[in-house]
Amino acid sequence: MEHSKSLAAWQQSQQFIPGGVNSPVRNFSKVGRHPCFIERGNGSKIYDIDGNEYIDYLASWGPLILGHAHPSIVEAIGSAALEGTSFGAPTTLETELAEAIVNAVPSIEQVRLVNSGTEATMSAIRVARGYTGRNKIIKIDGCYHGHVDYLLAKAGSGVATFGLSDSGGVPEDFARHTLTVPFNNPDAVKRAIEANPDEIACLILEPIMGNMGIIPPREGYLNELRELTEEHGIVLIFDEVITGFRVAYGGAQTYYNVTPDMTCLGKIIGGGLPVGAYGGKRDIMRCVAPEGDVYQAGTLSGNPLAVTAGITTLKRLAEPGVYAQLENSAAALANGLAEATQQHGIDAWHSRVGSMLMLYFTPETVTDADGARTADTERYRQYFWGLMERGVYVAPSQFEAGFVSFVHSEEDIYKTVHAATQVFSSFLAGN
Ligand code: HOZ
């Protein structure tokens, strides 16, 4: 496969942009070589500037559940743009998206639209602190909640990919209110609460970890967290930036039937345009300015193009059969990959919830971040390039998620399993 144009583009971009990329995880340094520069996408496929075609399982890191350049989304954005791209004043479109979110997500009675998942988590925690009058927060080892200073401690995604324990530029003082505990371990949460009585404002977690590969909650784990937080007056925040409208229309809280106090959203609700949202119970959201004294603002919040793309996406997702099809396609892919690793005697842990999946090269059962860290990242690097060379694009890190979209066809899935089988055969041949 020819990549010379991407290499040249990367050499040029590095002169002007740190690492040549506008988000670290786009840089392929941890899987070796240079990133491929993408020219366009259509349906389940993306095309790089060298003219290579890939079946895409990155889905822009999750938002593109309906695939690339979905005709009704493209049309809706175009029509919205003709009316003006931003007003800095309310529009009825914002109410329409907010109403759709409130109707879909059990924990959300009111919602504030922002521009990214990072803004959503940062704002939700500020609100939780304002609401409780407490400072400390509990986060989970390996959960990633965007690049908020005090949430970069033991974070997943790029922080894990690049082997950082936290981030430079964050004074120790900023993170001194952040307590970190392992996933799937309610006793650890209990101990943290007992050691800090009446001091914890909130517990924030991804109900399904999606930034350390995919790690589902053990049965009963989320219920136990719900009970513990309720008992101690702690705001339970689900970061559903990835899982919201992904594993079910109402997100992981619907899938597992556990209702938190607040929820953060992003990705899918913007249909591929920049967006985020946080919401929760009315008495908590009442703290947000101008109703309350917790300040949060944004020039482009509720942007008409992003909101229109979001509304169009949610309408399509609400149609019958969408999640069943996503489940079937993802199950076919996961089963095919599992059979192929078994046939080749490759140590692998396959993890999937709905249309989110990841394959870890480890003999361990992965139930928390430490389990994920046992994965053989060199093996993943070989797997990644083996797939790329065969026209399949997956996350360039073991510590990310793969996404099946509504437009992946049976043929796409078949070709992907076939490509992976060839890669596993090459492992046995010592390549
Ligand atoms: N949550 C995404 C990665 N897991 C964000 C993508 C990015 O950091 O660029």
Residues whose N, C-alpha, C, O or C-beta is under 5 A from the ligand:
A	BS01	HOZ	S23 V25 W61 S157 G210 N211
